[in-house]
Amino acid sequence: MSKNNIELSLFGQVLRLYCPPEHQDFLLASAKRLEERVATLKEQSGIIQLEKVLSIVALNLNYELEQEQRKNVENKNVLMSCVQQLDSSLAKFQSSELDSVIIEQENTEK
């Protein structure tokens, strides 16, 4: 097996996947968390059909992903607004600094 391939067991099935070595630990940890979420949902809901449980877990994960994406967009908008305010304040400061330099030059020329 190449160093870019990984073999993992998920729900009793062995999967051979391409995965760069630097991401393999993360993939293994993700598979473990997925199995834990499925086991928890099966226990809490009493659903024993793996396909149904996987569908519900997939919907939950997708919902969580979309929530995080919305938060990221909101955070980006807040940061962009802050950057614009800083740019505006800096421009005003530079403008007032330039005005004071011009006034000082006019006073020294007299």
Helices and strands as residue ranges (DSSP letters): E 5-10, E 13-18, G 21-23, H 24-45, H 50-109
